[in-house]
């Protein structure tokens, strides 16, 4: 059986000692006979430790983690490693191209500068040297052209003299458009596709959330009532795996937000969505939740939204509710 | 016992080790203070019974280990002692030693593995999920495969860091 996100949730409860007896037995039997499931447990274990390190567990999860999960020296050692890895990653990583702030169209000069922003000074120097050489070469070509009034390829043909056996129409190397020298700066190596500035899509303004491929399925006011007075309903489209839900805020007073979500029909909380940032302008601020249907089967859901102060304390902001309908 | 697990001796050895690791995990998750010992006891009991059951047992041998483990656990349950106090946070010198060792271990990783691990563990939770999906897409692998790959690299990093810390003590 392929591992699934529902399995993740059950594994998490198991690791915290919160899985009911019979379910625990079934899970353990599966662990013994399904090697892929065992690997999934190991991965979920790490994620649980990482969530603890980042302060993403609820109060009760944290208590269970400290009392039950950390009961062996091996796990305490893994916690220590997770802290070290977190510190290392936060010191070392640059924003990835996928998550770096998108920029508008950049000049050649800005592109060149960004290409030289490398960690290794030696590598930076090497690239700087190569760029200088290219610039010098380009300047020389320009000079030659200005002196003779002829294109470079014609100079080459003349140099070959009577022995030239080039057939008419044979391709003569033309400088590629991007190699043309402009503003006196060498073009440099072509940027990696991931580093090329992307045109800003119309809905990707700085104050709008990353849209990705997720449909915005509902806009919910505090108290759970859509402006039309109806319960907020999300109707999955066949083949759709997840949607976004917008939670409107009366005001934005917090550095970030945490959404704690419960399914009214099932015991236990769903994984919270934390460190949400408010987006929008003026009084039209909101946070966006991601609703993957694998975790949110049809049913009624209640969201408790909390705001995080500058001191890291959580304060209640409001309650929202929505209903996921069965797929058509 | 190895022959019971698999006709191929090497594969049997791997299965034996995997069963042992799973038992340790289960005992740990059940809150047993000494999971390694209980796993060893379970395996010893199965070994003693092998000759009686090998010819007639049907099904996955791992589940037989599990059944024996269940009884080993029941026998081992004692009144719960008070929870051990949380270990204090590591002193700054230890944190810096760990950082130095981790840096050393990272440099020993192939560049692609290093890049993967750094990209995988950056970002806080909200952005992390989307970011990991994009990373998986970029690598052309499923999200779960990325997760398992990151887990394997992390395990080797942890081992390397512990060895490095031992050397520097």
Contacts between the chains, C-beta under 8 A, distances in Angstrom:
chain1	res1	chain2	res2	distance
A	3	B	144	6.0
A	14	B	29	6.0
A	15	B	29	6.0
A	17	B	29	7.3
A	17	B	31	6.4
A	28	B	26	5.3
A	28	B	66	6.4
A	29	B	63	6.3
A	29	B	66	6.1
A	31	B	22	5.6
A	31	B	25	7.1
A	31	B	26	6.6
A	32	B	19	7.3
A	32	B	22	5.6
A	32	B	26	7.9
A	32	B	60	7.3
A	32	B	62	4.2
A	32	B	63	5.7
A	32	B	65	6.7
A	32	B	66	4.5
A	33	B	60	4.8
A	33	B	62	5.4
A	33	B	63	5.9
A	35	B	18	6.7
A	38	B	18	7.6
A	38	B	21	7.9
A	38	B	22	5.7
A	38	B	25	7.5
A	39	B	148	5.6
A	39	B	151	7.3
A	40	B	144	7.5
A	41	B	25	6.8
A	42	B	25	7.9
A	42	B	151	6.0
A	43	B	147	5.0
A	43	B	148	6.3
A	43	B	150	8.0
A	43	B	151	4.8
A	46	B	151	6.1
A	46	B	154	6.5
A	50	B	121	7.6
A	51	B	125	7.1
A	54	B	124	6.1
A	54	B	125	6.6
A	56	B	124	8.0
A	56	B	125	5.4
A	66	B	83	7.9
A	66	B	86	5.5
A	67	B	83	4.8
A	68	B	31	6.0
A	70	B	86	7.1
A	70	B	87	7.9
A	71	B	28	7.6
A	71	B	31	5.9
A	71	B	33	6.9
A	71	B	83	7.4
A	71	B	84	7.0
A	72	B	28	5.6
A	72	B	33	7.3
A	72	B	35	6.6
A	74	B	28	7.4
A	75	B	28	7.2
A	76	B	87	5.6
A	77	B	162	7.4
A	78	B	158	7.0
A	80	B	90	6.3
A	80	B	98	7.2
A	81	B	98	7.8
A	81	B	157	7.9
A	81	B	158	4.7
A	81	B	161	6.4
A	81	B	162	7.9
A	83	B	90	7.4
A	83	B	95	7.8
A	84	B	95	7.2
A	84	B	98	4.0
A	84	B	99	6.3
A	84	B	102	5.3
A	84	B	161	6.8
A	85	B	102	6.7
A	85	B	121	6.1
A	85	B	154	7.2
A	85	B	157	7.2
A	86	B	121	7.1
A	87	B	95	7.1
A	87	B	99	6.2
A	88	B	99	6.2
A	88	B	102	4.9
A	88	B	103	7.0
A	88	B	106	7.2
A	89	B	117	7.9
A	89	B	118	5.8
A	89	B	121	4.3
A	89	B	122	5.4
A	90	B	122	7.5
A	91	B	99	7.9
A	92	B	106	8.0
A	92	B	118	6.0
A	93	B	118	4.9
A	93	B	119	7.2
A	93	B	122	4.2
A	96	B	119	5.6
A	96	B	122	7.1
A	96	B	131	6.8
A	96	B	135	7.6
A	98	B	131	6.2
A	98	B	134	4.2
A	98	B	135	7.2
A	98	B	138	7.4
A	99	B	123	6.7
A	99	B	127	6.2
A	99	B	131	5.5
A	99	B	134	7.8
A	194	B	138	7.9
A	210	B	130	7.2
A	212	B	130	6.5
A	273	B	125	7.5
A	273	B	126	6.0
A	274	B	124	7.4
A	274	B	125	5.3
A	274	B	126	6.4
A	275	B	124	4.5
A	275	B	125	5.9
A	275	B	126	4.8
A	275	B	127	7.7
A	276	B	126	5.6
A	277	B	126	7.9
A	290	B	129	7.1
A	290	B	130	7.9
